[in-house]
């Protein structure tokens, strides 16, 4: 074989070895490297070269959060009720070295630890408390698992009780109880609705009566205001009529005074007025002193005339 061919073959082998030992670690991955059987280092994201025949990749670890769903586990409550509970664990590898060398089959270890912890917690709780305390149970399991998995390079972020399955007879009893509770709530809601309806009807009637009373009140007020206004206008009319009469009389007196009437005329007007008064229903008459003196004068004149007429007859 020619030397050039041998050289090319050797260069090809060297190239293949170099290429096969050049590694690029992707994001969210970590490579655990052993050198001559012992832990050497952990490769993070980036370009790396492995020494052939001396170093090897012991484990490729994902640094993403992972989810594992464990099958249902039988547990017994404090009041001796056996039920099935399945759990879901959310975890993340924080130390690839501890995860690789800390425990054999870490997922199986987490499952067994979860089942044991769950039995211990549920064993101290009664059935009703278990069904209503999922958040409390989740928090307790997560705390215990997180502490126990620290030496394994695992951090437990969250634990959820996926399903709680009591025995069939207890489920039937619970369904009947829930049905009775729904019926009770329905009856309460119906009663409250009827009560609210009656209250609304009563409020409507009350409001109607109030409005009717307000209407009657306003009507009475308006009627009283109208009567008051009518009387005021009537009184004002009478006052204006009296004032007009008084003004007319004053005007007449003024005209009479300005005319300067004779005493005889005034006397005749007095007699006319007295005659009108006498025609009435009055039982007493008050005659002014001026008219009385005139009456006496008239009587004296009458007697004088009578005496003068009788004297000639005596002389005969």
Secondary structure, 3 states (H helix, E strand, C coil): CCHHHHHHHHHHHHHHHHHHHEEEECCCEEEEEEECCEEEEEECCEEEECCCCCEEEEEEEECCEEEEECCCEEEECCCCCEEEEEEEEEEEECCHHHHHHCCCCHHHHHHHHHHHHHHHHHHCCCHHHHHCCHHHHHHHHHHHHHHHHHHHCEEEEEEEEEEEECCHHHHHHHHHHHHHHHHHHHHHHHHHHHHHHHHHHHHHHHHHHHHHHHHHHHHHHHHHHHHHHHHHHHHHHHHHHHHHHHHHHHHHHHHHHHHCCCHHHHHHHHHHHHHHHHCCCCCCCCCCHHHHHHHHHHHHHHHHHHHHHHHHHHHC
